Amino acid sequence: MVEDRVSDGKRIAQLLSSELSGRDRGTLGDVTVVDADPDAEPSPEGTVAYGIAYRDERVATVRIYPDAATISVDLAAETVTAAVRGPDLRVVDETDLRIESGAAVKRAVDALVAGLADSE
């Protein structure tokens, strides 16, 4: 049987990383994944998997949990969190985006891009 919903935190973080580094135009052209830990394993407390840099400045940290990934935003957090839309994506602790499925990754990236554009 095929699972129709990706809800593993490590896999969600991998999808997010691919989405962030797979584009070379627009705002995402200046985004890089930094300090990646390929051995990071999900934990209930959240394990740092990697950072997100924009124009060589670290702007966020991605943590993995057994059932989700989070993006802790350091830059334009209000704009990022205001752009959160749709299921399986929510704001936690004012600056963290909790991504609870692979389907929510693109919307998380859209929210992050809104914050990066606002910070310019």
CNS distance restraints for C-alpha pairs under 8 A (distance, minus, plus):
assign (resid   5 and name CA) (resid 101 and name CA) 6.65 0.50 0.50
assign (resid   5 and name CA) (resid 102 and name CA) 7.01 0.50 0.50
assign (resid   5 and name CA) (resid 103 and name CA) 7.67 0.50 0.50
assign (resid   6 and name CA) (resid  11 and name CA) 7.26 0.50 0.50
assign (resid   6 and name CA) (resid  12 and name CA) 6.98 0.50 0.50
assign (resid   6 and name CA) (resid 101 and name CA) 5.29 0.50 0.50
assign (resid   6 and name CA) (resid 102 and name CA) 5.02 0.50 0.50
assign (resid   6 and name CA) (resid 103 and name CA) 7.53 0.50 0.50
assign (resid   7 and name CA) (resid  11 and name CA) 7.61 0.50 0.50
assign (resid   7 and name CA) (resid  12 and name CA) 6.89 0.50 0.50
assign (resid   7 and name CA) (resid  67 and name CA) 5.58 0.50 0.50
assign (resid   7 and name CA) (resid  68 and name CA) 6.38 0.50 0.50
assign (resid   7 and name CA) (resid 100 and name CA) 5.94 0.50 0.50
assign (resid   7 and name CA) (resid 101 and name CA) 4.70 0.50 0.50
assign (resid   7 and name CA) (resid 102 and name CA) 6.59 0.50 0.50
assign (resid   8 and name CA) (resid  12 and name CA) 6.16 0.50 0.50
assign (resid   8 and name CA) (resid  65 and name CA) 7.93 0.50 0.50
assign (resid   8 and name CA) (resid  66 and name CA) 5.99 0.50 0.50
assign (resid   8 and name CA) (resid  67 and name CA) 5.02 0.50 0.50
assign (resid   8 and name CA) (resid  68 and name CA) 6.15 0.50 0.50
assign (resid   8 and name CA) (resid 101 and name CA) 7.60 0.50 0.50
assign (resid   9 and name CA) (resid  13 and name CA) 6.20 0.50 0.50
assign (resid   9 and name CA) (resid  42 and name CA) 6.51 0.50 0.50
assign (resid   9 and name CA) (resid  64 and name CA) 5.14 0.50 0.50
assign (resid   9 and name CA) (resid  65 and name CA) 5.15 0.50 0.50
assign (resid   9 and name CA) (resid  66 and name CA) 5.21 0.50 0.50
assign (resid   9 and name CA) (resid  67 and name CA) 4.95 0.50 0.50
assign (resid   9 and name CA) (resid  68 and name CA) 4.02 0.50 0.50
assign (resid   9 and name CA) (resid  69 and name CA) 4.87 0.50 0.50
assign (resid   9 and name CA) (resid 100 and name CA) 7.56 0.50 0.50
assign (resid  10 and name CA) (resid  14 and name CA) 6.27 0.50 0.50
assign (resid  10 and name CA) (resid  41 and name CA) 7.00 0.50 0.50
assign (resid  10 and name CA) (resid  42 and name CA) 6.30 0.50 0.50
assign (resid  10 and name CA) (resid  64 and name CA) 5.77 0.50 0.50
assign (resid  10 and name CA) (resid  65 and name CA) 7.32 0.50 0.50
assign (resid  10 and name CA) (resid  66 and name CA) 7.46 0.50 0.50
assign (resid  10 and name CA) (resid  68 and name CA) 7.67 0.50 0.50
assign (resid  10 and name CA) (resid  69 and name CA) 7.10 0.50 0.50
assign (resid  11 and name CA) (resid  15 and name CA) 6.23 0.50 0.50
assign (resid  11 and name CA) (resid 102 and name CA) 7.77 0.50 0.50
assign (resid  12 and name CA) (resid  16 and name CA) 6.17 0.50 0.50
assign (resid  12 and name CA) (resid  68 and name CA) 6.86 0.50 0.50
assign (resid  12 and name CA) (resid  69 and name CA) 6.23 0.50 0.50
assign (resid  12 and name CA) (resid  99 and name CA) 7.48 0.50 0.50
assign (resid  12 and name CA) (resid 100 and name CA) 7.77 0.50 0.50
assign (resid  12 and name CA) (resid 101 and name CA) 6.51 0.50 0.50
assign (resid  12 and name CA) (resid 102 and name CA) 5.29 0.50 0.50
assign (resid  12 and name CA) (resid 105 and name CA) 7.25 0.50 0.50
assign (resid  13 and name CA) (resid  17 and name CA) 6.10 0.50 0.50
assign (resid  13 and name CA) (resid  49 and name CA) 7.66 0.50 0.50
assign (resid  13 and name CA) (resid  62 and name CA) 7.29 0.50 0.50
assign (resid  13 and name CA) (resid  63 and name CA) 7.87 0.50 0.50
assign (resid  13 and name CA) (resid  64 and name CA) 6.83 0.50 0.50
assign (resid  13 and name CA) (resid  69 and name CA) 5.84 0.50 0.50
assign (resid  14 and name CA) (resid  18 and name CA) 6.25 0.50 0.50
assign (resid  15 and name CA) (resid  19 and name CA) 6.17 0.50 0.50
assign (resid  15 and name CA) (resid 102 and name CA) 6.88 0.50 0.50
assign (resid  15 and name CA) (resid 105 and name CA) 7.05 0.50 0.50
assign (resid  16 and name CA) (resid  20 and name CA) 6.15 0.50 0.50
assign (resid  16 and name CA) (resid 105 and name CA) 5.78 0.50 0.50
assign (resid  16 and name CA) (resid 106 and name CA) 7.75 0.50 0.50
assign (resid  16 and name CA) (resid 109 and name CA) 7.59 0.50 0.50
assign (resid  17 and name CA) (resid  21 and name CA) 6.10 0.50 0.50
assign (resid  17 and name CA) (resid  33 and name CA) 6.66 0.50 0.50
assign (resid  18 and name CA) (resid  22 and name CA) 5.51 0.50 0.50
assign (resid  19 and name CA) (resid  23 and name CA) 7.07 0.50 0.50
assign (resid  19 and name CA) (resid 105 and name CA) 7.88 0.50 0.50
assign (resid  19 and name CA) (resid 106 and name CA) 7.34 0.50 0.50
assign (resid  19 and name CA) (resid 109 and name CA) 7.58 0.50 0.50
assign (resid  20 and name CA) (resid  28 and name CA) 6.50 0.50 0.50
assign (resid  20 and name CA) (resid  31 and name CA) 6.68 0.50 0.50
assign (resid  20 and name CA) (resid  32 and name CA) 6.97 0.50 0.50
assign (resid  20 and name CA) (resid  33 and name CA) 7.32 0.50 0.50
assign (resid  20 and name CA) (resid 109 and name CA) 7.23 0.50 0.50
assign (resid  21 and name CA) (resid  28 and name CA) 7.56 0.50 0.50
assign (resid  21 and name CA) (resid  29 and name CA) 7.97 0.50 0.50
assign (resid  21 and name CA) (resid  31 and name CA) 6.93 0.50 0.50
assign (resid  21 and name CA) (resid  32 and name CA) 6.00 0.50 0.50
assign (resid  21 and name CA) (resid  33 and name CA) 6.76 0.50 0.50
assign (resid  23 and name CA) (resid  28 and name CA) 5.93 0.50 0.50
assign (resid  23 and name CA) (resid  29 and name CA) 5.87 0.50 0.50
assign (resid  24 and name CA) (resid  28 and name CA) 6.30 0.50 0.50
assign (resid  24 and name CA) (resid  29 and name CA) 3.91 0.50 0.50
assign (resid  24 and name CA) (resid  30 and name CA) 7.52 0.50 0.50
assign (resid  25 and name CA) (resid  29 and name CA) 4.53 0.50 0.50
assign (resid  26 and name CA) (resid  30 and name CA) 7.66 0.50 0.50
assign (resid  27 and name CA) (resid  31 and name CA) 7.15 0.50 0.50
assign (resid  27 and name CA) (resid 113 and name CA) 6.65 0.50 0.50
assign (resid  27 and name CA) (resid 116 and name CA) 7.41 0.50 0.50
assign (resid  27 and name CA) (resid 117 and name CA) 7.12 0.50 0.50
assign (resid  28 and name CA) (resid 113 and name CA) 7.24 0.50 0.50
assign (resid  30 and name CA) (resid  54 and name CA) 5.59 0.50 0.50
assign (resid  30 and name CA) (resid  55 and name CA) 5.30 0.50 0.50
assign (resid  31 and name CA) (resid  52 and name CA) 6.92 0.50 0.50
assign (resid  31 and name CA) (resid  53 and name CA) 5.61 0.50 0.50
assign (resid  31 and name CA) (resid  54 and name CA) 4.57 0.50 0.50
assign (resid  31 and name CA) (resid  55 and name CA) 6.51 0.50 0.50
assign (resid  32 and name CA) (resid  52 and name CA) 5.89 0.50 0.50
assign (resid  32 and name CA) (resid  53 and name CA) 5.22 0.50 0.50
assign (resid  32 and name CA) (resid  54 and name CA) 6.52 0.50 0.50
assign (resid  32 and name CA) (resid  56 and name CA) 7.83 0.50 0.50
assign (resid  33 and name CA) (resid  50 and name CA) 6.66 0.50 0.50
assign (resid  33 and name CA) (resid  51 and name CA) 5.79 0.50 0.50
assign (resid  33 and name CA) (resid  52 and name CA) 4.83 0.50 0.50
assign (resid  33 and name CA) (resid  53 and name CA) 6.29 0.50 0.50
assign (resid  34 and name CA) (resid  50 and name CA) 5.91 0.50 0.50
assign (resid  34 and name CA) (resid  51 and name CA) 4.93 0.50 0.50
assign (resid  34 and name CA) (resid  52 and name CA) 5.88 0.50 0.50
assign (resid  34 and name CA) (resid  53 and name CA) 6.57 0.50 0.50
assign (resid  35 and name CA) (resid  50 and name CA) 5.27 0.50 0.50
assign (resid  35 and name CA) (resid  51 and name CA) 5.90 0.50 0.50
assign (resid  36 and name CA) (resid  49 and name CA) 5.79 0.50 0.50
assign (resid  36 and name CA) (resid  50 and name CA) 4.15 0.50 0.50
assign (resid  36 and name CA) (resid  51 and name CA) 6.82 0.50 0.50
assign (resid  37 and name CA) (resid  48 and name CA) 7.73 0.50 0.50
assign (resid  37 and name CA) (resid  49 and name CA) 5.36 0.50 0.50
assign (resid  37 and name CA) (resid  50 and name CA) 6.19 0.50 0.50
assign (resid  38 and name CA) (resid  49 and name CA) 7.40 0.50 0.50
assign (resid  40 and name CA) (resid  47 and name CA) 6.56 0.50 0.50
assign (resid  40 and name CA) (resid  48 and name CA) 7.05 0.50 0.50
assign (resid  40 and name CA) (resid  49 and name CA) 5.64 0.50 0.50
assign (resid  41 and name CA) (resid  47 and name CA) 6.64 0.50 0.50
assign (resid  41 and name CA) (resid  64 and name CA) 7.24 0.50 0.50
assign (resid  42 and name CA) (resid  46 and name CA) 6.34 0.50 0.50
assign (resid  42 and name CA) (resid  47 and name CA) 5.80 0.50 0.50
assign (resid  42 and name CA) (resid  64 and name CA) 4.92 0.50 0.50
assign (resid  42 and name CA) (resid  65 and name CA) 4.45 0.50 0.50
assign (resid  42 and name CA) (resid  66 and name CA) 5.06 0.50 0.50
assign (resid  43 and name CA) (resid  47 and name CA) 5.94 0.50 0.50
assign (resid  43 and name CA) (resid  64 and name CA) 6.92 0.50 0.50
assign (resid  43 and name CA) (resid  65 and name CA) 5.04 0.50 0.50
assign (resid  43 and name CA) (resid  66 and name CA) 5.94 0.50 0.50
assign (resid  44 and name CA) (resid  65 and name CA) 5.64 0.50 0.50
assign (resid  44 and name CA) (resid  66 and name CA) 6.56 0.50 0.50
assign (resid  45 and name CA) (resid  65 and name CA) 7.09 0.50 0.50
assign (resid  46 and name CA) (resid  63 and name CA) 5.38 0.50 0.50
assign (resid  46 and name CA) (resid  64 and name CA) 5.19 0.50 0.50
assign (resid  46 and name CA) (resid  65 and name CA) 4.95 0.50 0.50
assign (resid  47 and name CA) (resid  63 and name CA) 5.06 0.50 0.50
assign (resid  47 and name CA) (resid  64 and name CA) 5.23 0.50 0.50
assign (resid  47 and name CA) (resid  65 and name CA) 6.84 0.50 0.50
assign (resid  48 and name CA) (resid  61 and name CA) 7.06 0.50 0.50
assign (resid  48 and name CA) (resid  62 and name CA) 5.95 0.50 0.50
assign (resid  48 and name CA) (resid  63 and name CA) 4.31 0.50 0.50
assign (resid  48 and name CA) (resid  64 and name CA) 6.49 0.50 0.50
assign (resid  49 and name CA) (resid  61 and name CA) 7.83 0.50 0.50
assign (resid  49 and name CA) (resid  62 and name CA) 5.72 0.50 0.50
assign (resid  49 and name CA) (resid  63 and name CA) 5.39 0.50 0.50
assign (resid  49 and name CA) (resid  64 and name CA) 6.42 0.50 0.50
assign (resid  50 and name CA) (resid  61 and name CA) 6.10 0.50 0.50
assign (resid  50 and name CA) (resid  62 and name CA) 5.46 0.50 0.50
assign (resid  50 and name CA) (resid  63 and name CA) 7.33 0.50 0.50
assign (resid  51 and name CA) (resid  58 and name CA) 6.71 0.50 0.50
assign (resid  51 and name CA) (resid  59 and name CA) 7.66 0.50 0.50
assign (resid  51 and name CA) (resid  60 and name CA) 5.74 0.50 0.50
assign (resid  51 and name CA) (resid  61 and name CA) 4.35 0.50 0.50
assign (resid  51 and name CA) (resid  62 and name CA) 5.90 0.50 0.50
assign (resid  52 and name CA) (resid  58 and name CA) 5.73 0.50 0.50
assign (resid  52 and name CA) (resid  59 and name CA) 5.85 0.50 0.50
assign (resid  52 and name CA) (resid  60 and name CA) 5.03 0.50 0.50
assign (resid  52 and name CA) (resid  61 and name CA) 6.05 0.50 0.50
assign (resid  52 and name CA) (resid  62 and name CA) 7.54 0.50 0.50
assign (resid  53 and name CA) (resid  57 and name CA) 5.04 0.50 0.50
assign (resid  53 and name CA) (resid  58 and name CA) 3.97 0.50 0.50
assign (resid  53 and name CA) (resid  59 and name CA) 5.37 0.50 0.50
assign (resid  53 and name CA) (resid  60 and name CA) 6.97 0.50 0.50
assign (resid  54 and name CA) (resid  58 and name CA) 6.27 0.50 0.50
assign (resid  54 and name CA) (resid  59 and name CA) 6.42 0.50 0.50
assign (resid  54 and name CA) (resid 116 and name CA) 7.78 0.50 0.50
assign (resid  59 and name CA) (resid  73 and name CA) 6.16 0.50 0.50
assign (resid  59 and name CA) (resid  74 and name CA) 5.05 0.50 0.50
assign (resid  59 and name CA) (resid  75 and name CA) 5.48 0.50 0.50
assign (resid  60 and name CA) (resid  71 and name CA) 6.31 0.50 0.50
assign (resid  60 and name CA) (resid  72 and name CA) 5.30 0.50 0.50
assign (resid  60 and name CA) (resid  73 and name CA) 4.41 0.50 0.50
assign (resid  60 and name CA) (resid  74 and name CA) 5.43 0.50 0.50
assign (resid  60 and name CA) (resid  75 and name CA) 7.42 0.50 0.50
assign (resid  61 and name CA) (resid  70 and name CA) 7.97 0.50 0.50
assign (resid  61 and name CA) (resid  71 and name CA) 5.60 0.50 0.50
assign (resid  61 and name CA) (resid  72 and name CA) 5.10 0.50 0.50
assign (resid  61 and name CA) (resid  73 and name CA) 6.74 0.50 0.50
assign (resid  62 and name CA) (resid  69 and name CA) 6.81 0.50 0.50
assign (resid  62 and name CA) (resid  70 and name CA) 5.49 0.50 0.50
assign (resid  62 and name CA) (resid  71 and name CA) 4.58 0.50 0.50
assign (resid  62 and name CA) (resid  72 and name CA) 6.34 0.50 0.50
assign (resid  63 and name CA) (resid  69 and name CA) 5.62 0.50 0.50
assign (resid  63 and name CA) (resid  70 and name CA) 5.25 0.50 0.50
assign (resid  63 and name CA) (resid  71 and name CA) 6.66 0.50 0.50
assign (resid  63 and name CA) (resid  72 and name CA) 7.89 0.50 0.50
assign (resid  64 and name CA) (resid  68 and name CA) 6.28 0.50 0.50
assign (resid  64 and name CA) (resid  69 and name CA) 4.47 0.50 0.50
assign (resid  64 and name CA) (resid  70 and name CA) 6.53 0.50 0.50
assign (resid  65 and name CA) (resid  69 and name CA) 5.80 0.50 0.50
assign (resid  67 and name CA) (resid 100 and name CA) 6.55 0.50 0.50
assign (resid  68 and name CA) (resid  98 and name CA) 6.67 0.50 0.50
assign (resid  68 and name CA) (resid  99 and name CA) 5.55 0.50 0.50
assign (resid  68 and name CA) (resid 100 and name CA) 4.56 0.50 0.50
assign (resid  68 and name CA) (resid 101 and name CA) 6.94 0.50 0.50
assign (resid  69 and name CA) (resid  98 and name CA) 5.97 0.50 0.50
assign (resid  69 and name CA) (resid  99 and name CA) 5.28 0.50 0.50
assign (resid  69 and name CA) (resid 100 and name CA) 6.74 0.50 0.50
assign (resid  70 and name CA) (resid  96 and name CA) 6.18 0.50 0.50
assign (resid  70 and name CA) (resid  97 and name CA) 5.30 0.50 0.50
assign (resid  70 and name CA) (resid  98 and name CA) 4.47 0.50 0.50
assign (resid  70 and name CA) (resid  99 and name CA) 5.88 0.50 0.50
assign (resid  71 and name CA) (resid  96 and name CA) 5.45 0.50 0.50
assign (resid  71 and name CA) (resid  97 and name CA) 5.11 0.50 0.50
assign (resid  71 and name CA) (resid  98 and name CA) 6.74 0.50 0.50
assign (resid  72 and name CA) (resid  95 and name CA) 5.76 0.50 0.50
assign (resid  72 and name CA) (resid  96 and name CA) 4.38 0.50 0.50
assign (resid  72 and name CA) (resid  97 and name CA) 6.57 0.50 0.50
assign (resid  73 and name CA) (resid  77 and name CA) 5.66 0.50 0.50
assign (resid  73 and name CA) (resid  80 and name CA) 7.88 0.50 0.50
assign (resid  73 and name CA) (resid  95 and name CA) 5.47 0.50 0.50
assign (resid  73 and name CA) (resid  96 and name CA) 6.17 0.50 0.50
assign (resid  73 and name CA) (resid  97 and name CA) 7.91 0.50 0.50
assign (resid  74 and name CA) (resid  95 and name CA) 7.45 0.50 0.50
assign (resid  75 and name CA) (resid 115 and name CA) 7.11 0.50 0.50
assign (resid  75 and name CA) (resid 116 and name CA) 7.39 0.50 0.50
assign (resid  75 and name CA) (resid 119 and name CA) 7.08 0.50 0.50
assign (resid  76 and name CA) (resid  80 and name CA) 6.35 0.50 0.50
assign (resid  76 and name CA) (resid 115 and name CA) 5.11 0.50 0.50
assign (resid  76 and name CA) (resid 116 and name CA) 6.95 0.50 0.50
assign (resid  76 and name CA) (resid 118 and name CA) 6.81 0.50 0.50
assign (resid  76 and name CA) (resid 119 and name CA) 5.94 0.50 0.50
assign (resid  77 and name CA) (resid  81 and name CA) 6.02 0.50 0.50
assign (resid  77 and name CA) (resid  94 and name CA) 7.60 0.50 0.50
assign (resid  77 and name CA) (resid  95 and name CA) 5.51 0.50 0.50
assign (resid  77 and name CA) (resid 115 and name CA) 6.72 0.50 0.50
assign (resid  78 and name CA) (resid  82 and name CA) 6.02 0.50 0.50
assign (resid  78 and name CA) (resid  94 and name CA) 7.74 0.50 0.50
assign (resid  78 and name CA) (resid  95 and name CA) 7.50 0.50 0.50
assign (resid  78 and name CA) (resid 115 and name CA) 7.77 0.50 0.50
assign (resid  79 and name CA) (resid  83 and name CA) 6.34 0.50 0.50
assign (resid  79 and name CA) (resid 111 and name CA) 7.84 0.50 0.50
assign (resid  79 and name CA) (resid 114 and name CA) 6.60 0.50 0.50
assign (resid  79 and name CA) (resid 115 and name CA) 5.03 0.50 0.50
assign (resid  79 and name CA) (resid 118 and name CA) 7.05 0.50 0.50
assign (resid  80 and name CA) (resid  84 and name CA) 6.90 0.50 0.50
assign (resid  80 and name CA) (resid 111 and name CA) 4.95 0.50 0.50
assign (resid  80 and name CA) (resid 112 and name CA) 5.42 0.50 0.50
assign (resid  80 and name CA) (resid 113 and name CA) 7.72 0.50 0.50
assign (resid  80 and name CA) (resid 114 and name CA) 6.01 0.50 0.50
assign (resid  80 and name CA) (resid 115 and name CA) 4.61 0.50 0.50
assign (resid  81 and name CA) (resid  91 and name CA) 6.19 0.50 0.50
assign (resid  81 and name CA) (resid  94 and name CA) 7.24 0.50 0.50
assign (resid  81 and name CA) (resid  95 and name CA) 6.90 0.50 0.50
assign (resid  81 and name CA) (resid  96 and name CA) 7.85 0.50 0.50
assign (resid  81 and name CA) (resid  97 and name CA) 7.14 0.50 0.50
assign (resid  81 and name CA) (resid 111 and name CA) 6.96 0.50 0.50
assign (resid  82 and name CA) (resid 111 and name CA) 7.84 0.50 0.50
assign (resid  83 and name CA) (resid 110 and name CA) 7.70 0.50 0.50
assign (resid  83 and name CA) (resid 111 and name CA) 4.90 0.50 0.50
assign (resid  83 and name CA) (resid 114 and name CA) 6.91 0.50 0.50
assign (resid  84 and name CA) (resid  89 and name CA) 6.83 0.50 0.50
assign (resid  84 and name CA) (resid  90 and name CA) 6.59 0.50 0.50
assign (resid  84 and name CA) (resid  91 and name CA) 7.36 0.50 0.50
assign (resid  84 and name CA) (resid  97 and name CA) 7.99 0.50 0.50
assign (resid  84 and name CA) (resid 107 and name CA) 7.22 0.50 0.50
assign (resid  84 and name CA) (resid 108 and name CA) 6.95 0.50 0.50
assign (resid  84 and name CA) (resid 111 and name CA) 5.73 0.50 0.50
assign (resid  85 and name CA) (resid  89 and name CA) 6.88 0.50 0.50
assign (resid  85 and name CA) (resid  90 and name CA) 7.75 0.50 0.50
assign (resid  85 and name CA) (resid 107 and name CA) 6.91 0.50 0.50
assign (resid  86 and name CA) (resid 104 and name CA) 7.61 0.50 0.50
assign (resid  86 and name CA) (resid 107 and name CA) 7.67 0.50 0.50
assign (resid  87 and name CA) (resid 104 and name CA) 7.09 0.50 0.50
assign (resid  88 and name CA) (resid  98 and name CA) 7.75 0.50 0.50
assign (resid  88 and name CA) (resid  99 and name CA) 5.94 0.50 0.50
assign (resid  88 and name CA) (resid 100 and name CA) 4.78 0.50 0.50
assign (resid  88 and name CA) (resid 101 and name CA) 5.86 0.50 0.50
assign (resid  88 and name CA) (resid 103 and name CA) 7.89 0.50 0.50
assign (resid  88 and name CA) (resid 104 and name CA) 5.90 0.50 0.50
assign (resid  89 and name CA) (resid  97 and name CA) 6.75 0.50 0.50
assign (resid  89 and name CA) (resid  98 and name CA) 5.60 0.50 0.50
assign (resid  89 and name CA) (resid  99 and name CA) 4.82 0.50 0.50
assign (resid  89 and name CA) (resid 100 and name CA) 6.23 0.50 0.50
assign (resid  89 and name CA) (resid 101 and name CA) 7.92 0.50 0.50
assign (resid  89 and name CA) (resid 104 and name CA) 5.93 0.50 0.50
assign (resid  89 and name CA) (resid 107 and name CA) 7.78 0.50 0.50
assign (resid  89 and name CA) (resid 108 and name CA) 7.05 0.50 0.50
assign (resid  90 and name CA) (resid  97 and name CA) 5.68 0.50 0.50
assign (resid  90 and name CA) (resid  98 and name CA) 5.31 0.50 0.50
assign (resid  90 and name CA) (resid  99 and name CA) 6.96 0.50 0.50
assign (resid  91 and name CA) (resid  95 and name CA) 7.02 0.50 0.50
assign (resid  91 and name CA) (resid  96 and name CA) 5.66 0.50 0.50
assign (resid  91 and name CA) (resid  97 and name CA) 4.76 0.50 0.50
assign (resid  91 and name CA) (resid  98 and name CA) 6.15 0.50 0.50
assign (resid  92 and name CA) (resid  96 and name CA) 5.06 0.50 0.50
assign (resid  92 and name CA) (resid  97 and name CA) 6.16 0.50 0.50
assign (resid  92 and name CA) (resid  98 and name CA) 6.61 0.50 0.50
assign (resid  97 and name CA) (resid 108 and name CA) 7.35 0.50 0.50
assign (resid  99 and name CA) (resid 104 and name CA) 6.16 0.50 0.50
assign (resid  99 and name CA) (resid 105 and name CA) 6.73 0.50 0.50
assign (resid  99 and name CA) (resid 108 and name CA) 7.22 0.50 0.50
assign (resid 100 and name CA) (resid 104 and name CA) 7.05 0.50 0.50
assign (resid 101 and name CA) (resid 105 and name CA) 7.19 0.50 0.50
assign (resid 104 and name CA) (resid 108 and name CA) 6.24 0.50 0.50
assign (resid 105 and name CA) (resid 109 and name CA) 6.26 0.50 0.50
assign (resid 106 and name CA) (resid 110 and name CA) 6.22 0.50 0.50
assign (resid 107 and name CA) (resid 111 and name CA) 6.27 0.50 0.50
assign (resid 108 and name CA) (resid 112 and name CA) 6.25 0.50 0.50
assign (resid 109 and name CA) (resid 113 and name CA) 6.08 0.50 0.50
assign (resid 110 and name CA) (resid 114 and name CA) 6.26 0.50 0.50
assign (resid 111 and name CA) (resid 115 and name CA) 6.54 0.50 0.50
assign (resid 112 and name CA) (resid 116 and name CA) 6.30 0.50 0.50
assign (resid 113 and name CA) (resid 117 and name CA) 6.04 0.50 0.50
assign (resid 114 and name CA) (resid 118 and name CA) 6.19 0.50 0.50
assign (resid 115 and name CA) (resid 119 and name CA) 6.22 0.50 0.50
assign (resid 116 and name CA) (resid 120 and name CA) 6.79 0.50 0.50
